[in-house]
Amino acid sequence: MADEELDTILAGFTPISLEALEDRAALLRRVDLKYVLSPDELLELLRQFARDHDALEIEGRRRFAYRTVYFDTPELRTFYDHVAGRRPRFKLRTRCYLDNHRCQFEVKVKTSDDETDKRQADHRSDAEDEIGPAARRLIDEALSDAGAEPIGNLRPVLATGFQRFTLAARGGGMRATCDLDLRLTRVDDGSQARLRNGRVVLETKSEDGDSAIDQALRDAGIDSASMSKYRVGIDLLVEPDSSGETTGLRRLFERVPTDA
């Protein structure tokens, strides 16, 4: 997919500021659904919804670069808790917004009653692969509040990099994000994987999982996919054959040559 073609289509959307987006799409309870699309499927979807959706714009930009670093124990406790479906379970990561050099540390806990508790703290952008005192306090407080066992030795395990744009429906609180050029990187040796053939990951966020975009994708015969970037990345690059659940998703990825 040519960047110029995508940017031309995105330019046809009415812009919306971050503040207006948050006011419009402040969903207290929501259903998140992910889809893996080909470039042609994405462009067709954008053409279809340019009339009644707006595009997030910040300082003239509509696409934004992200880098995320995930932390785990040497035994990969958070990964295997996810594989086993344990609750409470959690993910620990830094998320850096490369365009404005901001970074946050995030703790995302899936509680015993299947709710999601997401907490954030400001983090040094030049220390994305480190856990500082504020991040450590955030981890300890979140796990204690969720009734999870404390966690000690942590290290950076997997990094993800991608570009993202965000759409918001003019009616209701539905929004969608689309991640482009997704790369998964094993931190200790630099090995990488990426989606094949320019595929992208689109995620809808709505009250009931039945937004206009969800309906359009179903009508086109495109099913949602259960996909965690962290789980797929560990499965591909760190712990092959750790579980069968991501086998289908692994076929959508390819290893990146070391010189690419």
N, C-alpha and C positions, 0 to 999 in steps of 0.2 A: 504494500500500500504506500503510495507516494505521499510524503508529508504535505506537499503542496495541495493535493486533492483534499486530504483530510482538513487542512487549515481553511481551505476555501469553503467547505461545507460548514465547519464550525463557525466561520465568520458570518454565516447567514442566520445564526441564532441570536436572539435578543440577549444582551449581557445582563447578568445579575451579580450584585456584590455579595461578598461572603456574609455580611450582616443580614442582608435581605434573604439570602438562602437559608440561614439558620432560623430566621423568624418564620419563614414559610414552611420549612421542612423539619420543625422541631418535634419529631416523632418520639413520644414517650415509650411506646411499645411498637415494635416493628418486626417485619419478616424480611430477612435478607436472602436473596437468591442470586446465585452466580451462574454465568453462561460463558462458554468458550466459543468465540465466533471467528469465522474467517474474515479477512479484510473486506470482501465483497458484501458479506452479510452485515457487517458493521456500517458500511457506507449506505447501504439501502435502508437500514434502520434509522440512521441520522436524517436522511432525506425525508423519511416518512414523518418524523416527529419535530422537524424544525419549526413547524407552524405553531405548536402549542407547548413547547418546552424552551427554557432559557438555559444559557451556558454560563457557568461561573467564570468571572473575569476579575483578575487582580493585577493592578498596575499594567494593564494592556495585554496580559497573558491569559490564554485559555487552556494551555497545557502546562503542567507543572511536573518537575523532576523530584522523585522521592528515592531515598535509600533507607532501608530498614536493616537493623542487625538484631538477630534473635540470640538469646542467652539460654543455656541449659547446663545441667550438671554433667560431669564426665560420664555418668551412666545414662544420660538423656532421659531424666525423670519426666520432664514436661512432655516430651514426645511420646513416651510409652504410656503415660497417663491418658493422653489423647487417644492412642491406639486402643487402649482397653476401655475407653468410654467412662473413665472414673470421674466422679464429681465429689467435692470441688476439684477442678483442674485449672491450669492457668498458662498463659504465655507471657514472656518477658521480652521487651524489645525497646530499642531506641528507634525513633522515626525522625529522619532529618529531611527538611524541606530545602532542597538544594538551591532553589532560586533566591530565597531570602536568608539563607544561612541560619535558619532556626532549627532547633532540635528539641525533642521531648522524649522522656522515658515513659513507657506505658506498661501497665500491668492489666491484663485482661483475664478476669476470673469467670469461669463457668461454675455457678454455685450449685449446691445440692438440689435446689428447687428449679434448676434449669434456667435461671436468669443469668444475664451477663452483667458483670460489674467491671467497668473500665475506668481506670484512674491514671492520671498523667501528672508529670512534674517537669519543669524546665530542665534542660540538660545541655552541657557544653557541646557545641557543634564540632569541636576538634577532639572530642573524646567519645565518639559514637560507639566504640567497642569496649568501653569501660563502664563499670557501675560505681557511681560516686555516692557520697553520703546521703543526698536527697533521694536518689533512686533506691538505695538500701532501705531507707525508712519507709518509702512507699511500698516496697515489696513486703516488708515485715508487717506493716499495718493491714494491707489488703489480705494477706494470707491469714492473719490472726482473725480478722473480722469474718472471713469465710469459713473458719474452722479447719483450715488446711494445715498440714504439718509444716513447720519452718523449713526453709531451704538454705543450705550453706554455700558450698563451693560452686560458683557459677563462672562460665566462660563463654565468649562469643562463639557461636557454632555455624550459623548460616546468615548470609546477607542477601537481600533482594534489592533490585533496582528496577525502576519503571518510570514511565511518564503517565500522568493521569489527567483526564478532564472530567468535569461533573456537569450533569444536566439536572434541571428541576422542572417538574410539571407546573404549569401555571394554575391548575386547579388541584387542590388537595396538597398533601405533604409528600408525595412521591418524589424520589430523586434516584439518579443512577450515576455510578462512576464507571469509567472505562480505563483499564490499565494496558498500556502499549509497551512494546519492546521489553517485556518482562524477562529478567535474567535472575537466576538463582546461583549463588556462589557459596561454596564450602570455604569457610574462613581459613582453616589451617593450611590448606594446600592450593587454594585459588581455583580449583576445578569448577566449571560452570555448566549450566544447562539453560536452554531457552525454549519457548514455544515454537513449534515447527510452522513454517510457511506463513509467518507474519500474523499468526492468530493472536487474539486479544481476549482479555477477561473483562466481562461486563457484569456489574453487580447492581441489582435493583434493591431499593429499600422502600418498603411501603407498609401500610397497616395490616394488610391481609395477604400479601404475596400475589395480588391479582391486579397489578397496575396495567395501564394501557400498553406499556412496553412488554411486560410479562405475557399479556394476551397475544400481542403481535408475534412474539418469539414462538409461543406455542402453536399459533396458526401456521407459522413457517416450518413447523416440525422440529424445532430446536428445544431440547429439554434442558432444564437446569442441571448443574453438576455440583456435588458436594466436594468442595475444594478448599483446602487450607494451604496457602503458599508454604508455610513452615513444614507442614507434614509431607507435602509432595517433595520439597527440597531435601529434607532429611532422607526420605525414602529413595530418592534418586541418587544422591551424592554421598550420603554418610552410612546409611543402614539399608542396603538393598535387600529385598525380600523380607523386610521386617513385618509386613502385613500384605494381604491381598487386596485390600480395599482400594488402593490407588493404582492398581494395575492398569485400568483403562486410561486414567489420566497420564500415566507415564508414557504411553504411546504417543501422546500429543507433544512430548518434549524431545529435544535432541541435545546431545553433548556439544559444547562449544569448543572448537579447536583452540589450542593454547595460544595461537597467534591471532585469534579473531578479536 
